[in-house]
């Protein structure tokens, strides 16, 4: 029996300022119902170029459903959410007199839209104006993001499996330095996340599957996190199980809406443990450096880095990783091999070489990766460039 309070696990389970998750219904119906519930009159849509160019995609269906409540659309958001796109979108929404934003797209679109909220709240007019509000600045240099009373909020309709719609954080790229920066406020999380499996049908298979591996990364790293606890562990494991089962089913039958909805549940559960307080580790941190520097999709960075990080971390948490294998009925197969096998089965890149990154870049990547807090939360301590390079070698 434990009688010393100091020996008990301690931590914080963070609750998000998200009111609803609507799932399994047409996105255009769900958006219209949420608009009416919130009393919005001028709804501004955001998206990327690809979805914006479709004739009858989810963006177009939502626009038609809104009717005269639609006050504008900004469909120019690029991958990795550049600061420039955030500010341009915020200025367009402000000019349109928007009272609600609706992001329709993947992680870059949703992250950019979250950052647009910040820009609107704070009256930011130029990309450089965002700098003082980014996370992880030296003490005394950061300015807090402040939301005014009655601040404009957003809805999110996800078309990929990145799960950005469940977090209050926005990853934005500073174009000049190719650095991924994070911004956050509790009201930046979408008021409502809408999971419509039909909205994913226009998403190219590579994009859908690589964002799904990003979701696997959320589940696996949050489960292995030193900050995991009995409240977060079931969320992470359920996310991993659902994704491991549903992704091959989608590959076998791309029209299987039930499998797509199960994958959406999987990415939701996968991120839930992480946003509640179980941190991600080196796969995410190194992935940020790879994505911002080489313009590699974050899903692809997870495909490449997660198996390597699991193998490197196995020296300290092999027993923990074995629970991941047991949860999908393969206790004798290392978790790293299970993830690598899933990546290969889905036809995704499984090495740094496959995404165009050679050993000559390893030192620069390692230096950039050490900036990210995720490396400090890795189960096996990372203290310098040498450890990061060792992980990169496993992914080469």
DOMIKOL-790216 format. One record per residue (C-alpha): x, y, z negated. Coordinates in pm, 1 decimal. Example, Ala and Ser with C-alpha at 12.3 -4.5 7.8 and 13.67 -1.06 7.14 Angstrom:
<atoms>
@px = 1230.0, py = -450.0, pz = -780.0
@px = 1367.0, py = -106.0, pz = -714.0
</atoms>
This chain:
<atoms>
@px = 0.0, py = 0.0, pz = 0.0
@px = 130.5, py = 345.8, pz = 98.9
@px = 107.1, py = 593.5, pz = -187.6
@px = 340.2, py = 862.7, pz = -52.9
@px = 161.4, py = 1116.2, pz = 170.2
@px = 490.4, py = 1193.6, pz = 345.7
@px = 493.4, py = 841.2, pz = 493.6
@px = 156.8, py = 883.2, pz = 666.1
@px = 125.5, py = 993.6, pz = 1029.8
@px = 46.9, py = 1361.6, pz = 1061.2
@px = -43.9, py = 1584.2, pz = 1351.7
@px = -320.9, py = 1783.7, pz = 1515.8
@px = -592.8, py = 1670.9, pz = 1753.8
@px = -673.6, py = 1966.9, pz = 1978.9
@px = -1033.4, py = 2019.8, pz = 2094.4
@px = -1079.1, py = 2200.0, pz = 2425.5
@px = -1323.5, py = 2486.4, pz = 2489.5
@px = -1498.1, py = 2273.9, pz = 2750.5
@px = -1872.4, py = 2240.8, pz = 2719.1
@px = -1967.1, py = 1965.5, pz = 2962.2
@px = -1841.1, py = 1700.0, pz = 3200.5
@px = -2096.7, py = 1614.4, pz = 3468.2
@px = -2030.8, py = 1291.6, pz = 3654.3
@px = -2179.2, py = 1075.8, pz = 3928.5
@px = -2399.7, py = 1345.2, pz = 4082.4
@px = -2363.2, py = 1553.2, pz = 4402.4
@px = -2131.9, py = 1843.2, pz = 4328.2
@px = -2353.6, py = 2100.9, pz = 4494.1
@px = -2647.0, py = 2007.9, pz = 4267.7
@px = -2430.7, py = 2005.2, pz = 3957.7
@px = -2273.4, py = 2343.5, pz = 4039.8
@px = -2611.5, py = 2506.4, pz = 4101.9
@px = -2747.0, py = 2372.5, pz = 3772.6
@px = -2442.1, py = 2501.8, pz = 3585.2
@px = -2468.1, py = 2842.1, pz = 3753.6
@px = -2829.0, py = 2866.6, pz = 3641.4
@px = -2744.5, py = 2744.2, pz = 3290.6
@px = -2474.2, py = 3008.5, pz = 3255.4
@px = -2683.3, py = 3284.4, pz = 3411.2
@px = -2424.4, py = 3366.5, pz = 3679.0
@px = -2531.6, py = 3589.4, pz = 3966.7
@px = -2210.4, py = 3638.9, pz = 4165.4
@px = -2020.5, py = 3315.1, pz = 4214.1
@px = -1676.3, py = 3319.5, pz = 4374.2
@px = -1536.6, py = 2996.1, pz = 4523.3
@px = -1168.5, py = 2905.1, pz = 4540.4
@px = -1003.6, py = 2628.8, pz = 4740.9
@px = -713.5, py = 2536.9, pz = 4966.8
@px = -680.3, py = 2576.9, pz = 5340.4
@px = -755.7, py = 2215.0, pz = 5427.0
@px = -1089.6, py = 2201.5, pz = 5247.4
@px = -1168.8, py = 2550.7, pz = 5370.5
@px = -1143.1, py = 2437.0, pz = 5731.9
@px = -1386.7, py = 2145.4, pz = 5705.3
@px = -1728.9, py = 2180.3, pz = 5866.3
@px = -1921.4, py = 1988.6, pz = 5601.0
@px = -1694.6, py = 1923.1, pz = 5304.8
@px = -1766.1, py = 1977.9, pz = 4934.6
@px = -1675.2, py = 2347.6, pz = 4956.1
@px = -1922.1, py = 2409.0, pz = 5238.1
@px = -2201.2, py = 2214.0, pz = 5066.5
@px = -2154.7, py = 2411.3, pz = 4746.0
@px = -2150.8, py = 2739.9, pz = 4935.2
@px = -2481.5, py = 2656.0, pz = 5104.2
@px = -2639.3, py = 2545.5, pz = 4776.1
@px = -2547.2, py = 2875.6, pz = 4607.6
@px = -2729.4, py = 3083.5, pz = 4869.2
@px = -2727.0, py = 3453.2, pz = 4784.5
@px = -2543.7, py = 3386.6, pz = 4457.1
@px = -2227.8, py = 3321.9, pz = 4659.8
@px = -2023.4, py = 3642.8, pz = 4658.9
@px = -1704.5, py = 3525.0, pz = 4827.3
@px = -1456.6, py = 3246.2, pz = 4896.0
@px = -1077.6, py = 3241.7, pz = 4859.9
@px = -947.6, py = 2930.9, pz = 5036.5
@px = -577.6, py = 3013.9, pz = 5075.9
@px = -427.9, py = 2847.2, pz = 4769.3
@px = -111.5, py = 2654.0, pz = 4851.7
@px = 53.6, py = 2356.5, pz = 4685.4
@px = 217.7, py = 2423.2, pz = 4346.7
@px = 2.1, py = 2735.4, pz = 4291.5
@px = 244.5, py = 3019.2, pz = 4380.9
@px = 211.5, py = 3335.8, pz = 4175.4
@px = 132.5, py = 3529.2, pz = 4493.5
@px = -175.0, py = 3315.3, pz = 4561.4
@px = -295.1, py = 3359.6, pz = 4203.6
@px = -277.9, py = 3739.0, pz = 4222.0
@px = -427.5, py = 3760.9, pz = 4571.5
@px = -716.1, py = 3538.9, pz = 4466.1
@px = -773.2, py = 3735.5, pz = 4146.2
@px = -780.2, py = 4064.2, pz = 4337.2
@px = -1031.9, py = 3917.8, pz = 4585.6
@px = -1256.4, py = 3789.1, pz = 4304.2
@px = -1237.5, py = 4124.0, pz = 4124.5
@px = -1321.4, py = 4309.9, pz = 4446.5
@px = -1619.9, py = 4079.5, pz = 4500.8
@px = -1754.1, py = 4153.3, pz = 4152.2
@px = -1750.8, py = 3786.0, pz = 4056.4
@px = -1901.9, py = 3675.6, pz = 3725.9
@px = -1808.8, py = 3306.2, pz = 3763.4
@px = -1531.1, py = 3124.5, pz = 3950.9
@px = -1575.5, py = 2774.8, pz = 4094.4
@px = -1260.2, py = 2587.9, pz = 4193.4
@px = -1309.6, py = 2316.2, pz = 4454.6
@px = -999.3, py = 2109.0, pz = 4520.0
@px = -705.1, py = 1940.6, pz = 4358.2
@px = -463.9, py = 2034.8, pz = 4082.9
@px = -301.8, py = 2327.8, pz = 4263.0
@px = -637.4, py = 2489.5, pz = 4334.4
@px = -768.8, py = 2435.6, pz = 3981.9
@px = -444.1, py = 2553.5, pz = 3819.1
@px = -433.8, py = 2864.3, pz = 4038.2
@px = -793.7, py = 2942.8, pz = 3952.1
@px = -723.1, py = 2907.4, pz = 3579.6
@px = -435.6, py = 3152.5, pz = 3620.7
@px = -666.6, py = 3382.1, pz = 3820.4
@px = -887.2, py = 3405.0, pz = 3510.9
@px = -587.1, py = 3527.8, pz = 3314.1
@px = -502.6, py = 3781.9, pz = 3584.5
@px = -859.4, py = 3913.5, pz = 3586.1
@px = -877.8, py = 3933.5, pz = 3205.5
@px = -544.1, py = 4111.9, pz = 3177.3
@px = -582.9, py = 4336.3, pz = 3482.3
@px = -272.0, py = 4200.3, pz = 3655.9
@px = -213.2, py = 4337.3, pz = 4006.6
@px = 122.3, py = 4193.9, pz = 4116.7
@px = 301.6, py = 3856.8, pz = 4086.9
@px = 567.6, py = 4008.7, pz = 3861.8
@px = 297.0, py = 4119.2, pz = 3618.6
@px = 243.2, py = 3755.1, pz = 3521.7
@px = 593.6, py = 3705.8, pz = 3382.4
@px = 540.2, py = 3826.7, pz = 3023.4
@px = 250.0, py = 3586.4, pz = 2968.8
@px = 418.4, py = 3258.4, pz = 3055.5
@px = 472.7, py = 2993.6, pz = 2791.2
@px = 804.5, py = 2894.4, pz = 2630.9
@px = 968.6, py = 3236.4, pz = 2622.4
@px = 1220.2, py = 3348.5, pz = 2361.0
@px = 1057.6, py = 3471.0, pz = 2038.3
@px = 945.9, py = 3830.4, pz = 2063.7
@px = 942.0, py = 3841.0, pz = 2444.6
@px = 611.6, py = 3669.6, pz = 2518.7
@px = 283.9, py = 3857.5, pz = 2528.5
@px = -32.5, py = 3669.5, pz = 2431.0
@px = -299.9, py = 3607.5, pz = 2689.7
@px = -619.0, py = 3773.2, pz = 2566.5
@px = -972.2, py = 3704.7, pz = 2688.3
@px = -1222.0, py = 3988.1, pz = 2641.0
@px = -1564.6, py = 3928.1, pz = 2490.3
@px = -1781.8, py = 3774.2, pz = 2761.1
@px = -1474.9, py = 3688.9, pz = 2967.2
@px = -1531.1, py = 3544.4, pz = 3312.7
@px = -1495.8, py = 3163.3, pz = 3311.8
@px = -1482.6, py = 2888.0, pz = 3571.7
@px = -1625.1, py = 2554.5, pz = 3682.0
@px = -1412.7, py = 2289.9, pz = 3852.7
@px = -1506.3, py = 2035.8, pz = 4117.6
@px = -1211.8, py = 1800.9, pz = 4157.2
@px = -1133.1, py = 1638.1, pz = 4492.3
@px = -822.1, py = 1454.8, pz = 4370.5
@px = -727.8, py = 1266.7, pz = 4053.3
@px = -484.9, py = 1518.3, pz = 3901.8
@px = -711.8, py = 1600.8, pz = 3602.1
@px = -621.8, py = 1969.9, pz = 3585.8
@px = -988.7, py = 2041.5, pz = 3515.6
@px = -953.7, py = 1902.4, pz = 3162.7
@px = -673.7, py = 2125.9, pz = 3036.8
@px = -638.5, py = 2493.0, pz = 2935.1
@px = -295.3, py = 2510.4, pz = 3100.8
@px = -207.3, py = 2639.8, pz = 3445.1
@px = 113.1, py = 2540.2, pz = 3619.3
@px = 224.2, py = 2820.3, pz = 3851.8
@px = 536.4, py = 2845.0, pz = 4068.4
@px = 761.0, py = 3151.1, pz = 4062.1
@px = 862.7, py = 3153.3, pz = 4428.8
@px = 1193.2, py = 3337.7, pz = 4404.4
@px = 1349.7, py = 3096.3, pz = 4154.9
@px = 1145.0, py = 2788.0, pz = 4253.1
@px = 1054.0, py = 2745.4, pz = 3887.1
@px = 732.2, py = 2592.8, pz = 3758.5
@px = 589.0, py = 2807.8, pz = 3481.4
@px = 302.6, py = 2738.6, pz = 3244.8
@px = 28.3, py = 2973.9, pz = 3130.6
@px = -243.3, py = 2887.4, pz = 2884.2
@px = -541.4, py = 3010.2, pz = 2686.3
@px = -815.9, py = 2801.8, pz = 2530.3
@px = -1077.1, py = 2966.6, pz = 2758.8
@px = -883.7, py = 2885.4, pz = 3074.4
@px = -1016.5, py = 2529.4, pz = 3064.6
@px = -1322.1, py = 2504.8, pz = 3294.5
@px = -1652.9, py = 2545.9, pz = 3111.7
@px = -1770.1, py = 2238.6, pz = 3302.8
@px = -1578.4, py = 1974.7, pz = 3494.7
@px = -1777.6, py = 1811.0, pz = 3774.3
@px = -1681.0, py = 1459.3, pz = 3883.2
@px = -1853.3, py = 1372.0, pz = 4210.6
@px = -1694.6, py = 1068.5, pz = 4380.0
@px = -1836.3, py = 1187.8, pz = 4714.1
@px = -1624.1, py = 1502.1, pz = 4683.3
@px = -1312.7, py = 1283.2, pz = 4711.9
@px = -1411.9, py = 1119.9, pz = 5041.8
@px = -1247.0, py = 1391.9, pz = 5253.5
@px = -923.2, py = 1371.3, pz = 5054.2
@px = -643.7, py = 1199.0, pz = 5250.8
@px = -557.7, py = 859.3, pz = 5097.2
@px = -197.1, py = 956.0, pz = 5023.8
@px = -310.1, py = 1263.7, pz = 4831.1
@px = -578.9, py = 1075.5, pz = 4640.0
@px = -343.2, py = 794.3, pz = 4545.5
@px = -41.5, py = 1006.0, pz = 4456.0
@px = -254.0, py = 1222.1, pz = 4225.8
@px = -385.8, py = 898.6, pz = 4076.3
@px = -30.2, py = 797.2, pz = 3990.1
@px = 4.7, py = 1138.1, pz = 3828.9
@px = -291.6, py = 1036.6, pz = 3615.9
@px = -118.5, py = 706.4, pz = 3537.7
@px = 179.8, py = 915.3, pz = 3429.0
@px = -44.0, py = 1109.1, pz = 3189.3
@px = -178.5, py = 787.6, pz = 3040.1
@px = 153.7, py = 607.4, pz = 3007.4
@px = 359.5, py = 897.0, pz = 2873.0
@px = 92.4, py = 1007.3, pz = 2626.0
@px = 58.8, py = 649.9, pz = 2498.4
@px = 436.0, py = 622.5, pz = 2456.6
@px = 465.8, py = 968.7, pz = 2302.5
@px = 611.8, py = 996.2, pz = 1951.8
@px = 311.6, py = 1221.7, pz = 1883.3
@px = 54.6, py = 955.7, pz = 1980.6
@px = -186.0, py = 857.5, pz = 1704.7
@px = -485.6, py = 626.6, pz = 1651.5
@px = -718.5, py = 890.7, pz = 1796.5
@px = -523.5, py = 939.7, pz = 2121.6
@px = -408.2, py = 582.4, pz = 2186.1
@px = -747.0, py = 440.5, pz = 2295.6
@px = -791.2, py = 728.3, pz = 2541.0
@px = -452.5, py = 667.8, pz = 2701.5
@px = -498.7, py = 291.2, pz = 2724.6
@px = -848.4, py = 320.8, pz = 2871.1
@px = -722.8, py = 564.3, pz = 3133.5
@px = -441.5, py = 326.9, pz = 3230.9
@px = -676.5, py = 27.3, pz = 3248.1
@px = -937.0, py = 203.9, pz = 3460.8
@px = -679.1, py = 337.8, pz = 3704.6
@px = -493.3, py = 7.4, pz = 3737.4
@px = -822.2, py = -163.0, pz = 3826.0
@px = -994.2, py = 100.1, pz = 4042.3
@px = -710.9, py = 213.6, pz = 4269.0
@px = -664.6, py = -123.2, pz = 4446.6
@px = -1044.5, py = -138.8, pz = 4481.6
@px = -1049.1, py = 200.4, pz = 4656.5
@px = -767.1, py = 89.1, pz = 4882.3
@px = -962.7, py = -225.5, pz = 4974.7
@px = -1283.8, py = -30.1, pz = 5042.7
@px = -1242.5, py = 348.3, pz = 5076.4
@px = -1623.1, py = 391.4, pz = 5077.6
@px = -1666.9, py = 229.8, pz = 4734.5
@px = -1810.5, py = 521.0, pz = 4535.1
@px = -1827.5, py = 319.7, pz = 4213.8
@px = -1452.5, py = 251.3, pz = 4230.4
@px = -1390.5, py = 620.7, pz = 4296.0
@px = -1602.8, py = 718.9, pz = 3995.6
@px = -1416.9, py = 465.2, pz = 3780.1
@px = -1090.6, py = 626.4, pz = 3893.7
@px = -1230.4, py = 967.2, pz = 3795.6
@px = -1317.0, py = 831.2, pz = 3452.4
@px = -964.9, py = 689.8, pz = 3440.1
@px = -792.5, py = 1019.4, pz = 3512.5
@px = -1021.5, py = 1191.2, pz = 3260.7
@px = -931.9, py = 948.2, pz = 2984.1
@px = -566.0, py = 949.9, pz = 3089.7
@px = -531.6, py = 1323.4, pz = 3037.1
@px = -748.3, py = 1332.3, pz = 2725.3
@px = -479.4, py = 1194.8, pz = 2494.7
@px = -224.5, py = 1437.0, pz = 2629.0
@px = -432.3, py = 1752.1, pz = 2589.4
@px = -537.2, py = 1635.0, pz = 2242.4
@px = -175.8, py = 1642.5, pz = 2125.1
@px = 10.7, py = 1332.0, pz = 2246.8
@px = 280.3, py = 1492.3, pz = 2459.2
@px = 419.7, py = 1382.6, pz = 2793.9
@px = 791.3, py = 1313.9, pz = 2836.4
@px = 1078.3, py = 1304.3, pz = 3082.0
@px = 878.5, py = 1187.5, pz = 3383.6
@px = 676.0, py = 1505.3, pz = 3369.0
@px = 969.6, py = 1731.8, pz = 3285.5
@px = 1194.8, py = 1602.9, pz = 3561.5
@px = 893.3, py = 1601.1, pz = 3791.1
@px = 839.6, py = 1973.6, pz = 3737.3
@px = 1197.1, py = 2040.4, pz = 3843.2
@px = 1163.5, py = 1819.4, pz = 4150.8
@px = 830.4, py = 1969.4, pz = 4253.6
@px = 928.2, py = 2333.3, pz = 4218.1
@px = 1274.2, py = 2292.4, pz = 4374.3
@px = 1201.2, py = 2056.6, pz = 4663.3
@px = 827.6, py = 2118.7, pz = 4716.9
@px = 749.8, py = 1756.0, pz = 4632.7
@px = 392.3, py = 1682.9, pz = 4530.3
@px = 366.1, py = 1618.8, pz = 4156.1
@px = 199.4, py = 1287.3, pz = 4228.2
@px = 501.3, py = 1179.8, pz = 4429.7
@px = 736.0, py = 1287.9, pz = 4152.2
@px = 543.1, py = 1059.0, pz = 3916.0
@px = 565.1, py = 772.3, pz = 4165.7
@px = 940.6, py = 811.2, pz = 4168.9
@px = 1018.8, py = 905.4, pz = 3810.1
@px = 774.4, py = 716.9, pz = 3586.2
@px = 918.5, py = 366.5, pz = 3643.7
@px = 1271.7, py = 504.0, pz = 3597.1
@px = 1179.9, py = 684.3, pz = 3274.3
@px = 1008.0, py = 372.9, pz = 3138.6
@px = 1320.0, py = 166.5, pz = 3208.1
@px = 1542.9, py = 423.8, pz = 3041.6
@px = 1312.6, py = 456.6, pz = 2740.4
@px = 1277.7, py = 79.2, pz = 2696.9
@px = 1591.1, py = 82.4, pz = 2483.3
@px = 1385.8, py = 246.5, pz = 2207.2
@px = 1020.8, py = 158.8, pz = 2277.6
@px = 1004.6, py = -177.8, pz = 2455.8
@px = 744.7, py = -302.2, pz = 2207.1
@px = 528.7, py = -0.6, pz = 2273.6
@px = 554.8, py = -48.8, pz = 2648.5
@px = 456.2, py = -413.5, pz = 2607.2
@px = 116.3, py = -297.4, pz = 2479.0
@px = 61.4, py = -124.4, pz = 2812.7
@px = 129.3, py = -451.5, pz = 2991.2
@px = -96.3, py = -645.8, pz = 2755.8
@px = -382.1, py = -401.8, pz = 2809.5
@px = -402.5, py = -499.9, pz = 3177.8
@px = -357.9, py = -870.5, pz = 3113.5
@px = 8.3, py = -900.4, pz = 3215.3
@px = 203.5, py = -912.1, pz = 2887.9
@px = 510.9, py = -1071.7, pz = 3045.3
@px = 557.8, py = -804.5, pz = 3312.1
@px = 748.6, py = -489.9, pz = 3207.9
@px = 538.2, py = -175.3, pz = 3224.9
@px = 791.4, py = -16.3, pz = 3459.5
@px = 744.9, py = -304.9, pz = 3704.3
@px = 366.0, py = -278.0, pz = 3683.2
@px = 376.1, py = 92.1, pz = 3769.0
@px = 632.2, py = 39.7, pz = 4046.7
@px = 422.6, py = -243.7, pz = 4191.2
@px = 111.0, py = -24.0, pz = 4192.4
@px = 303.4, py = 256.0, pz = 4363.3
@px = 428.5, py = 15.6, pz = 4631.2
@px = 84.6, py = -141.5, pz = 4679.1
@px = -65.7, py = 201.0, pz = 4745.9
@px = 203.7, py = 277.2, pz = 5005.2
@px = 359.0, py = 561.2, pz = 4807.5
@px = 729.1, py = 657.4, pz = 4781.0
@px = 914.0, py = 470.5, pz = 4508.5
@px = 1256.8, py = 635.0, pz = 4503.2
@px = 1422.6, py = 974.4, pz = 4519.2
@px = 1572.4, py = 874.1, pz = 4850.0
@px = 1219.6, py = 819.8, pz = 4985.8
@px = 1125.6, py = 1181.2, pz = 4903.6
@px = 1445.7, py = 1323.7, pz = 5051.2
@px = 1647.9, py = 1382.9, pz = 4734.6
@px = 2008.6, py = 1260.1, pz = 4729.2
@px = 2266.6, py = 1229.0, pz = 4455.1
@px = 2425.7, py = 1557.5, pz = 4556.1
@px = 2124.3, py = 1730.8, pz = 4399.7
@px = 2125.3, py = 1542.8, pz = 4069.0
@px = 2325.2, py = 1793.8, pz = 3865.1
@px = 2111.1, py = 2085.5, pz = 3975.5
@px = 1790.7, py = 1889.7, pz = 3907.4
@px = 1917.5, py = 1791.3, pz = 3562.9
@px = 1997.6, py = 2151.8, pz = 3470.7
@px = 1653.0, py = 2265.4, pz = 3584.1
@px = 1475.7, py = 1979.5, pz = 3407.4
@px = 1630.6, py = 2059.4, pz = 3070.5
@px = 1432.5, py = 2384.9, pz = 3064.0
@px = 1105.4, py = 2195.0, pz = 3027.2
@px = 977.7, py = 2111.4, pz = 2679.9
@px = 863.2, py = 1768.3, pz = 2799.3
@px = 1222.0, py = 1641.8, pz = 2780.8
@px = 1234.7, py = 1733.1, pz = 2413.7
@px = 921.4, py = 1524.2, pz = 2357.5
@px = 1061.1, py = 1214.5, pz = 2529.0
@px = 1062.8, py = 896.7, pz = 2313.2
@px = 1435.3, py = 846.5, pz = 2371.4
@px = 1618.2, py = 1168.8, pz = 2286.1
@px = 1763.3, py = 1367.6, pz = 2574.8
@px = 2035.2, py = 1607.1, pz = 2469.8
@px = 2209.8, py = 1703.4, pz = 2791.1
@px = 2262.6, py = 1674.3, pz = 3163.3
@px = 2421.0, py = 1329.1, pz = 3141.7
@px = 2104.6, py = 1160.9, pz = 3015.0
@px = 1891.5, py = 1322.2, pz = 3285.2
@px = 2137.0, py = 1211.9, pz = 3553.1
@px = 2123.2, py = 858.3, pz = 3412.6
@px = 1746.0, py = 859.0, pz = 3460.6
@px = 1781.5, py = 1002.1, pz = 3810.8
@px = 2020.8, py = 720.9, pz = 3896.0
@px = 1751.5, py = 469.7, pz = 3798.2
@px = 1517.5, py = 645.3, pz = 4039.2
@px = 1768.3, py = 680.6, pz = 4322.6
</atoms>
